[in-house]
Amino acid sequence: MTDPVTGRPIVAELGRPETDEERAARVAENRRKRRANQSSTNLLLSIGASLLIVLFLVVVTVREDPTPESIDYRATAEQAEAGVGMPVVAPDLPEGWYANRADLGSHGSVQEWYVGLITTDDRFIGVLQGFDANPTWLDQVLRQPSSEGESVEIGGTAWTLYDRREAEGVGNRGYALVTETAGSTLVLYGTASESEFSQLAAAVAAELDDADR
């Protein structure tokens, strides 16, 4: 319905046509509401996107640990033997253990064969074999032990046990087993339990025994 005088539509709520001021106010209010709706929509979209990012980060963070990297230490041992010209230790490992590093290097004038082992409890044992090693080399490997160590027998082989886990500054050398082989000194050290050290020492002893036959 329109006003017969002005020809403008009659607003039902007013019972008459809008004035110019009322029309301008209505248009402005409609624009304000539209902007408010758009702002709310944008806010919801922003929150949704943020939640998706957080969810992605949570999934990435709590995903299962990757399979630990295991190396073929026996193959590396064969290459090391060819390089050093002497037998290197590569014992059979208990079930669940693996090697994550194996290499032939040197410390001063002493050639070293090293194998890093991880036990089933995710503890570490390093196998270090020094060829034609001297007492100075052993002191440096053990980080200057203050005692002569304790003589023990594991797997039919005589070992010297160094237990300095309460000492400061020894790092992962706080517990170590040392034995002498033909032309080399063998050191086992790390953070594993005593029973795990005994397991490895017995495996090393068995390998040394086989090599002497």
ZAMAR-135557 format. One record per residue: x, y, z of N, C-alpha, C, O, CB in turn; residue in one letter. Coordinates in steps of 0.05 Angstrom, whole numbers, padded with zeros to 5 digits, always signed. Each point is the difference from the previous one (the first is absolute). Glycine has a CB too. Layout:
XYZXYZXYZXYZXYZa;...
***
This chain:
+00017-00024+00000-00017+00024+00000+00018+00025+00000+00020+00001+00013-00057-00026+00012m;+00028+00044-00040+00016+00025-00002-00017+00024+00010-00024-00001+00000+00050-00018-00039t;-00012+00039+00046-00013+00025+00009-00011+00014-00025+00015+00005-00019+00016-00001+00060d;-00057+00004-00041-00011+00013-00024+00012+00027-00006-00002+00010-00022-00040-00035+00031p;+00053+00037+00012+00011+00027-00004+00029-00002-00010+00007+00013-00020-00037+00005+00057v;+00047-00033-00022+00029-00001-00006+00006-00022-00020+00021+00001-00013-00011+00017+00058t;-00027-00039-00046+00006-00022-00017+00020-00020+00012+00008-00019-00013-00018+00048-00026g;+00018-00024+00064+00019-00017+00013-00014-00024+00014-00023+00003+00008+00054+00037-00001r;-00017-00062-00005-00013-00023+00014-00005+00006+00029+00015+00014+00013+00009-00045-00044p;-00047+00021+00040-00007+00004+00029+00012-00023+00016-00004-00023-00007-00039+00048-00006i;+00057-00018+00034+00013-00020+00017-00021-00009+00020-00012+00016+00014+00058+00004-00019v;-00051-00047+00006-00021-00011+00017+00004+00008+00029-00020+00007+00014+00014-00045-00046a;+00031+00036+00042+00005+00006+00028-00006+00029+00007-00007+00007+00022+00042-00043-00022e;-00031+00054-00020-00004+00028+00005-00028+00010-00008-00011+00019+00011+00059-00012-00019l;-00061-00021-00011-00026+00008-00010+00002+00024-00018-00020+00013-00006+00000-00031+00047g;+00044+00023-00051+00004+00023-00017+00027-00005-00015+00015-00018+00006-00041+00050+00025r;+00031-00015-00051+00026-00003-00014+00023+00009+00019-00003+00016+00018-00019-00008-00063p;+00046-00020+00039+00024+00008+00015+00009+00028-00008-00003+00008-00023+00017-00056+00027e;-00004+00063+00016+00013+00025-00007+00028-00007-00011+00010-00022+00003-00037+00048+00032t;+00040-00006-00047+00027-00004-00010+00019-00008+00023+00017-00017-00004-00026+00050-00033d;+00005-00020+00060+00017-00006+00023-00004-00029+00009+00020-00014+00006-00021+00062+00008e;-00024-00057-00013-00006-00027+00009+00011-00021-00020+00011-00020+00008-00052+00037+00016e;+00038-00011-00049+00010-00018-00021+00031-00003+00002+00011-00021-00001-00050+00033-00029r;+00052+00011+00034+00029+00000+00002+00009-00016+00025+00019-00015-00001-00017+00060-00023a;-00017-00041+00046+00007-00014+00025-00004-00030-00004+00016-00017+00010-00029+00057+00017a;-00010-00048-00041-00005-00028-00005+00022-00013-00017+00009-00022+00006-00058+00031-00002r;+00057+00005-00025+00021-00011-00018+00026-00003+00016+00014-00020-00003-00036+00042-00037v;+00028-00002+00056+00025-00001+00016-00001-00024+00020+00020-00013+00004-00014+00063-00009a;-00029-00054+00017-00003-00022+00019+00003-00027-00014+00012-00018+00011-00041+00047+00018e;+00017-00031-00052+00002-00025-00015+00029-00006-00008+00009-00023+00001-00055+00030-00019n;+00061+00014+00011+00028-00004-00007+00016-00008+00025+00017-00018-00002-00021+00052-00034r;-00003-00022+00059+00014-00007+00024-00004-00029+00007+00018-00015+00008-00023+00062+00008r;-00021-00056-00018-00006-00028+00006+00014-00019-00019+00010-00021+00008-00054+00035+00010k;+00046-00006-00044+00013-00017-00020+00030-00003+00007+00011-00021-00002-00045+00036-00033r;+00046+00008+00042+00028-00001+00007+00005-00017+00025+00020-00014+00002-00014+00060-00022r;-00025-00043+00039+00003-00016+00025-00002-00030-00006+00015-00016+00011-00035+00054+00015a;+00001-00045-00044-00003-00028-00008+00025-00010-00014+00010-00023+00005-00059+00029-00008n;+00060+00011-00014+00025-00008-00014+00023-00003+00019+00016-00019-00003-00032+00043-00038q;+00018-00006+00061+00021-00002+00020-00002-00026+00016+00020-00013+00006-00018+00063-00003s;-00027-00057+00005-00004-00025+00015+00007-00024-00017+00012-00019+00010-00049+00041+00016s;+00029-00021-00052+00007-00022-00017+00030-00003-00003+00011-00022+00001-00054+00028-00026t;+00057+00017+00021+00029-00001-00003+00013-00010+00025+00020-00015-00001-00022+00053-00031n;-00009-00030+00056+00011-00009+00025-00002-00030+00003+00018-00014+00008-00029+00058+00012l;-00013-00054-00027-00004-00029+00002+00018-00015-00019+00011-00021+00007-00058+00029+00006l;+00051+00002-00037+00018-00012-00019+00029+00000+00010+00014-00020-00003-00044+00034-00035l;+00037+00008+00050+00028+00002+00011+00004-00019+00023+00021-00013+00002-00020+00061-00015s;-00022-00050+00031+00002-00020+00022+00002-00028-00011+00016-00016+00010-00042+00047+00020i;+00009-00037-00050+00001-00027-00012+00027-00007-00011+00010-00022+00003-00058+00027-00013g;+00060+00015-00005+00026-00005-00012+00021-00004+00022+00018-00017-00003-00031+00045-00037a;+00011-00012+00062+00019-00003+00022-00002-00028+00013+00020-00012+00006-00022+00062+00002s;-00023-00059-00005-00004-00026+00012+00011-00022-00018+00012-00020+00010-00053+00037+00013l;+00038-00014-00049+00012-00020-00019+00030-00001+00003+00012-00021-00001-00051+00028-00030l;+00052+00017+00033+00029+00001+00003+00008-00014+00026+00019-00015+00001-00017+00058-00027i;-00016-00037+00048+00006-00012+00026-00003-00030-00002+00017-00015+00010-00032+00056+00014v;-00006-00051-00036-00005-00028-00003+00022-00013-00016+00010-00022+00007-00059+00029-00005l;+00058+00006-00023+00022-00011-00016+00026-00002+00017+00014-00021-00002-00034+00041-00040f;+00026+00001+00057+00024-00001+00017-00002-00022+00021+00020-00013+00006-00014+00062-00014l;-00029-00053+00019-00004-00021+00020+00005-00027-00013+00014-00017+00012-00047+00045+00014v;+00022-00033-00049+00003-00025-00014+00030-00005-00006+00010-00022+00004-00056+00026-00024v;+00059+00017+00010+00029-00003-00006+00016-00005+00025+00019-00016-00001-00025+00046-00038v;-00001-00017+00061+00016-00002+00024-00003-00027+00013+00020-00012+00010-00025+00060-00003t;-00019-00059-00006-00005-00025+00014+00001-00025-00017-00007-00022+00009-00021+00048+00022v;+00036-00022-00056+00002-00024-00017+00021-00019+00011+00017+00008+00015-00031+00019-00056r;+00012-00052+00033+00019-00020+00010+00028+00007-00008+00006+00011-00021-00042-00045+00018e;+00055+00028+00022+00028+00005-00006+00008-00015-00025-00008-00023-00004+00018+00030+00053d;+00007+00005-00065+00010-00015-00024+00017-00024+00008+00011-00001+00022-00012+00044-00048p;+00001-00062+00008+00017-00023+00005+00029+00008+00004+00011+00014-00017-00043-00043-00010t;+00045+00020+00049+00027+00008+00004+00018-00010-00022-00004-00021-00012-00004+00020+00061p;+00028+00017-00055+00019-00006-00022+00020-00021+00010+00016+00006+00018-00022+00040-00038e;+00006-00069+00008+00018-00022+00006+00020-00003-00023-00008+00001-00023-00027-00024+00052s;+00060+00018-00022+00020-00003-00021+00011-00028+00001-00002-00014+00020+00014+00063-00018i;+00000-00058-00024+00013-00026-00002+00029+00003+00010+00018+00004-00016-00048-00018-00024d;+00033+00011+00066+00026+00004+00012+00020-00023-00008+00024+00004+00000-00046+00020+00038y;+00011-00047-00045+00018-00022-00008+00013+00006-00027+00024-00005-00004-00053-00028+00030r;+00014+00044-00044+00011+00007-00026+00022+00022+00003+00021-00001-00013-00065-00011-00010a;+00038+00031+00041+00020+00021+00005+00025-00012+00013+00022+00009-00005-00059+00025+00009t;+00032-00054+00014+00023-00013+00013+00018-00014-00020+00025+00001+00004-00053-00007+00037a;+00017-00006-00061+00017-00013-00020+00017+00020-00015+00024-00005-00005-00059-00030-00001e;+00024+00058+00000+00015+00021-00013+00022+00011+00019+00022+00006-00009-00062+00006-00019q;+00033-00010+00054+00019+00011+00019+00024-00020+00004+00022+00009+00002-00060+00016+00021a;+00032-00050-00023+00021-00020+00003+00020+00002-00023+00024-00002+00004-00055-00029+00020e;+00021+00035-00048+00018+00004-00023+00017+00024+00003+00023+00001-00009-00057-00024-00020a;+00022+00044+00042+00015+00025+00003+00021-00001+00022+00022+00011-00003-00061+00012-00014g;+00033-00037+00039+00018+00000+00023+00019-00024-00001+00021+00000+00013-00056+00024+00014v;+00027-00044-00041+00017-00024-00002-00001-00018+00024+00018-00016+00004+00011+00042-00034g;-00049-00022+00047-00003-00017+00024-00030-00005+00004-00017+00014-00010+00059+00006+00031m;-00049-00042-00006-00028-00006+00005-00013+00023+00016+00011+00010+00019-00001-00059-00020p;-00034+00056-00006-00016+00020+00015-00024-00015+00012-00010-00020-00011+00025+00059-00019v;-00024-00029+00053-00021-00012+00014-00027+00007-00012-00006+00024-00003+00034-00024+00045v;-00045-00020-00048-00027+00004-00010-00017-00022+00011-00008-00019-00014+00024+00041-00029a;-00023-00021+00069-00013-00022+00014-00029-00004-00009-00013+00019-00010+00043-00011+00048p;-00040-00032-00033-00029-00005-00003-00015+00017+00021+00009+00001+00023-00001-00048-00041d;-00030+00059+00010-00015+00017+00019-00024-00015+00011-00012-00016-00014+00028+00057-00011l;-00023-00035+00050-00025-00011+00011-00024+00010-00017+00001+00020-00013+00020-00021+00060p;-00042-00015-00046-00024+00007-00015-00011+00027+00008-00002+00007+00023-00009-00056-00027e;+00005+00065-00016-00010+00027+00005+00021+00022+00000-00007+00023-00001-00029-00045+00027g;+00061+00014-00025+00021+00020-00001+00006+00007-00029-00005-00015-00018+00025-00002+00062w;-00008+00041-00048+00008+00007-00027+00024+00020+00002+00004+00013+00020-00051-00022-00039y;+00061+00010-00003+00023+00019-00002-00010+00024-00016-00012-00003-00021+00047-00034+00024a;-00029+00061+00007-00007+00024-00015+00025+00015-00011-00003+00021-00013-00038-00017+00041n;+00064-00015-00022+00025+00012-00011+00022-00020+00001+00002-00015+00019-00017+00061-00004r;+00032-00046-00035+00024-00017+00000+00021+00013-00019-00007+00006-00023-00020-00048+00033a;+00051+00046+00000+00020+00013-00017+00028-00005+00011+00004-00007+00023-00037+00042-00037d;+00052-00032-00004+00029-00002+00007+00012+00028+00000-00002+00014-00021+00005-00061+00001l;+00009+00055+00042+00012+00026+00002+00026-00001+00015+00013-00020+00000-00058+00041-00001g;+00052+00001+00013+00026+00001+00015-00002+00020+00022-00015+00020-00002+00040-00034-00039s;-00010+00010+00062+00003+00018+00022+00030+00004+00004+00013-00017+00012-00058+00003+00010h;+00055+00036-00031+00029+00003+00001+00013-00020-00019-00006-00002-00024+00004+00018+00071g;+00021-00032-00036+00014-00020-00016-00014-00027+00001+00009-00019-00013+00033+00043+00021s;-00064-00026+00006-00014-00026+00004-00024-00002-00019-00018+00017+00001+00033-00018+00047v;-00015-00020-00064-00024-00005-00017-00022-00012+00018+00005-00015+00018+00024+00008-00059q;-00054+00016+00035-00022-00009+00017-00022-00012-00018-00007+00011-00021+00018+00025+00055e;-00023-00057-00025-00024-00011-00012-00023+00005+00020+00003-00007+00024+00023-00029-00050w;-00047+00048+00017-00022+00007+00017-00027-00010-00010-00005+00001-00024+00031+00040+00037y;-00042-00052+00005-00028-00007-00006-00018+00011+00022+00005-00004+00024+00010-00039-00048v;-00035+00058+00016-00020+00010+00019-00025-00018+00000-00011-00005-00021+00028+00052+00014g;-00024-00056+00031-00022-00019+00002-00023+00011+00017+00005+00015+00019+00028-00053-00023l;-00057+00031-00004-00024+00008+00016-00014-00026+00009-00005-00018-00016-00001+00061-00011i;+00000-00044+00053-00012-00024+00011-00030+00001-00002-00011+00019-00010+00049-00023+00042t;-00051-00018-00024-00029-00001-00001-00013+00021+00018-00023+00008-00005+00026-00057-00005t;+00011+00058+00030-00010+00021+00018+00008+00028-00010-00002+00020+00015+00004-00052+00023d;+00008+00034-00063+00009+00025-00011+00023+00012+00016+00003+00025+00001-00049-00017-00018d;+00063-00025+00028+00024+00009+00013+00023-00003-00019-00002-00014-00020-00015+00001+00066r;+00039+00026-00040+00023+00001-00018+00024-00015+00011+00007+00002+00024-00023+00042-00041f;+00030-00059-00001+00026-00011+00006+00018+00005-00024-00007-00007-00022-00013-00029+00053i;+00043+00047-00025+00020+00004-00021+00021-00022+00002+00010-00007+00021-00018+00056-00021g;+00016-00060-00023+00021-00020-00002+00024+00014-00014-00002+00008-00023-00031-00048+00021v;+00055+00043+00017+00023+00015-00010+00024-00019+00001+00008-00009+00022-00027+00054-00008l;+00032-00049-00036+00023-00018-00002+00024+00017-00010+00000+00010-00023-00030-00051+00014q;+00050+00043+00026+00024+00015-00007+00023-00018-00008+00006-00018+00016-00020+00055+00015g;+00025-00034-00054+00021-00018-00010+00028+00011+00008+00006+00023-00004-00036-00037-00034f;+00046-00004+00050+00026+00008+00011-00003+00024+00018+00015+00019-00001+00008-00037-00040d;-00044+00016+00058-00006+00023+00018+00020+00001+00023+00012-00020+00007-00061+00016-00019a;+00052+00027+00023+00018+00005+00023-00016+00009+00024-00024+00006-00003+00062+00006-00028n;-00026-00012+00055-00015+00008+00024-00012+00028-00002-00021+00005+00011+00051-00034+00015p;-00016+00047-00040-00011+00027-00003-00026+00000-00015-00019+00015+00007+00066+00003-00006t;-00048-00034-00022-00025-00002-00015-00023-00009+00017-00022+00011+00000+00048-00021-00041w;-00021-00011+00058-00021-00011+00017-00009+00021+00021-00023+00003+00005+00042-00049-00012l;+00001+00061+00018-00008+00020+00019-00018+00021-00012-00019+00010+00012+00063-00017+00012d;-00038+00015-00049-00016+00020-00014-00028-00011-00007-00019+00014+00003+00061+00006-00021q;-00043-00045+00010-00026-00012-00006-00017-00001+00025-00024+00005-00002+00045-00033-00035v;-00009+00020+00059-00016-00002+00025-00002+00026+00015-00013+00002+00021+00028-00049-00018l;-00003+00068-00014+00000+00027+00012+00013+00000+00028-00012+00007+00020-00030+00003-00046r;+00067-00019+00026+00017+00000+00023-00012-00014+00024-00007+00013+00020+00025+00030-00037q;-00020-00069+00017-00010-00014+00023+00019+00004+00024+00024+00000-00003-00046-00035-00027p;+00010+00037+00054+00016+00005+00024+00008-00026+00014+00014+00001+00020-00036+00043-00015s;+00012-00067-00015+00006-00025+00013+00009-00020-00021-00002+00005-00024-00031+00004+00060s;+00043-00032-00027+00009-00020-00018-00022-00018-00011+00004-00016-00018+00039+00016+00043e;-00067+00003-00014-00022-00016-00009-00001-00027+00014+00018-00006+00016-00016+00028-00060g;-00023-00037+00039-00005-00026+00014+00001-00022-00021-00011+00002-00021-00018+00020+00056e;+00044-00043-00028+00002-00023-00018-00025-00017+00001-00008-00008+00022+00059+00008-00017s;-00063-00006-00027-00023-00018-00001+00004-00019-00024+00016+00005-00018-00047+00031+00039v;+00016-00058-00020+00000-00019-00023-00027-00002-00011-00020-00006+00014+00058-00019+00006e;-00041+00029-00046-00025-00002-00014+00004-00016-00025+00017+00007-00017-00034+00037+00036i;+00002-00065-00023+00002-00017-00024+00027-00013-00002+00009-00006-00022-00041+00036+00000g;+00045-00036+00045+00026-00013-00001+00023+00019-00006+00022-00009-00004-00045-00032-00009g;+00018+00067+00011+00020+00020-00007+00004+00019+00024-00020+00008+00013+00009-00011-00062t;+00036+00010+00054+00006+00018+00022-00005+00029-00009+00010+00009-00021+00024-00041+00040a;-00050+00047-00003-00006+00028-00006+00008+00017+00024+00001-00010+00023-00039-00004-00054w;+00043+00039+00026+00003+00019+00022-00024+00019+00000-00006+00012-00021+00057-00014+00018t;-00065+00003+00025-00025+00015+00003+00006+00027+00013+00013+00002+00021-00040-00044-00017l;+00018+00063-00017+00002+00027+00011-00028+00011+00004-00015+00004-00019+00060+00004-00004y;-00052-00004+00049-00027+00010+00006+00003+00027+00014+00006+00002+00024-00024-00049-00019d;+00014+00068-00020+00003+00027+00010-00026+00016-00007+00002+00024-00006+00049-00026+00001r;-00073-00011+00007-00025+00013-00007-00008+00023+00018-00016+00017-00008+00002-00060-00011r;+00026+00044+00043-00006+00022+00018+00020+00023-00003-00004+00021+00012-00015-00054+00020e;+00039+00029-00049+00020+00021-00003-00010+00021-00020-00018-00005-00016+00055-00028+00025a;-00025+00057-00007-00007+00022-00018+00019+00001-00024+00024-00006+00003-00044+00032+00036e;+00010-00017-00061+00017+00005-00023+00007-00024-00016+00018+00002-00018-00001+00035+00043g;-00029-00060-00020+00007-00024-00015-00020-00007-00022+00006-00017-00017+00017-00001+00058v;-00045+00032-00042-00020-00004-00021-00009-00029-00002-00007-00012+00020+00028+00050-00045g;-00021-00048+00000-00009-00028-00003+00023-00020+00004-00003-00023-00008-00032+00040-00024n;+00057-00008+00044+00022-00019+00006+00000-00008+00029+00019-00011+00010+00008+00032-00046r;-00049-00016+00050-00001-00006+00029+00001-00029+00006+00009-00008+00021-00035+00049-00016g;+00016-00058-00024+00001-00029+00004+00014-00011-00024-00008+00005-00023-00035-00006+00051y;+00064-00015-00024+00016-00011-00022+00012-00027+00007+00007-00005+00023+00003+00052-00039a;-00007-00063-00005+00014-00026+00002+00023+00001-00020-00004+00008-00023-00038-00033+00038l;+00065+00016-00006+00024+00001-00017+00013-00028+00000+00003-00013+00021+00004+00062-00011v;+00002-00057-00034+00015-00025-00002+00021+00003-00022-00002+00017-00017-00037-00044+00033t;+00060+00011-00014+00021+00000-00020-00003-00023-00019-00006-00023+00008+00037+00045+00025e;-00027-00017-00059-00001-00021-00020+00028+00001-00014+00016+00017+00006-00067-00014-00012t;+00054-00021-00012+00026-00001-00015+00004+00026-00016-00013+00003-00021+00010-00054+00019a;+00020+00068+00011+00006+00024-00015-00019+00023+00004+00003+00021-00013+00018-00050-00019g;-00040+00026+00050-00020+00022+00004-00011+00001+00028+00002-00020+00015-00013+00017-00063s;+00000+00025+00055-00014+00004+00026-00029+00005-00007-00007+00017-00017+00048+00001+00041t;-00059-00032-00010-00029+00002-00005-00014+00013+00023+00003-00009+00023+00000-00032-00052l;-00019+00061+00024-00015+00014+00021-00030+00000-00007-00008+00007-00022+00049+00023+00031v;-00057-00038+00011-00029+00002-00002-00008+00022+00020+00007-00001+00023-00013-00048-00037l;-00010+00068+00005-00008+00022+00018-00028+00010-00008-00008-00005-00023+00057+00018+00031y;-00062+00001+00010-00026+00011-00007-00019+00003+00023+00008+00002+00023-00002-00022-00067g;-00032+00020+00038-00021+00006+00019-00018-00024+00006-00020+00003+00014+00022+00045-00029t;+00004-00071+00003-00017-00023+00003+00002-00011+00029+00017+00008+00016-00011-00019-00065a;-00023-00009+00054+00001-00012+00027+00023-00020+00002+00012-00007-00020-00062+00012+00023s;+00057-00012+00021+00022-00019+00005-00006-00027-00014+00019-00012-00011-00008+00035+00055e;-00036-00032-00043-00006-00025-00013+00003+00002-00030+00009-00020-00013-00041+00009+00050s;+00026+00034-00049+00004+00003-00029+00029+00001-00007+00009-00011-00020-00052+00036+00017e;+00059-00013+00020+00029+00000-00004+00011-00029+00001+00017-00008-00016-00013+00054+00036f;-00014-00061-00001+00008-00028+00003-00007-00016-00024+00015-00017-00010-00020+00020+00059s;-00019+00002-00060-00009-00014-00025+00020+00005-00023+00008-00018-00014-00056+00021+00030q;+00054+00023-00019+00018+00007-00022+00028-00010+00004+00013-00010-00018-00041+00051+00010l;+00038-00039+00033+00027-00010+00006+00002-00030-00005+00020-00009-00010-00015+00045+00044a;-00026-00051-00028+00000-00029-00005+00000-00005-00030+00014-00018-00009-00039+00010+00052a;+00010+00024-00059+00000-00003-00029+00027+00006-00012+00010-00013-00018-00058+00024+00017a;+00061+00010+00012+00027+00007-00009+00020-00022+00007+00017-00007-00017-00028+00056+00022v;+00009-00059+00019+00018-00022+00009-00003-00024-00018+00020-00013-00007-00023+00030+00054a;-00022-00023-00055-00005-00023-00017+00013+00004-00027+00012-00018-00012-00055+00008+00035a;+00042+00035-00034+00013+00005-00025+00030-00001+00002+00013-00010-00018-00052+00039+00006e;+00050-00019+00034+00029-00001+00003+00009-00029+00003+00022-00007-00010-00022+00052+00032l;-00016-00061-00009+00007-00028+00004+00000-00014-00027+00018-00017-00006-00038+00017+00052d;+00000+00006-00063-00001-00012-00027+00024+00008-00017+00010-00015-00016-00061+00014+00019d;+00059+00026+00000+00022+00011-00016+00027-00014+00008+00018-00002-00017-00042+00046+00013a;+00026-00053+00029+00025-00012+00009+00002-00029-00008+00021-00012+00002-00021+00043+00036d;-00022-00043-00047+00000-00028-00007+00012-00005-00027+00002-00023-00010-00043+00016+00037r;
***
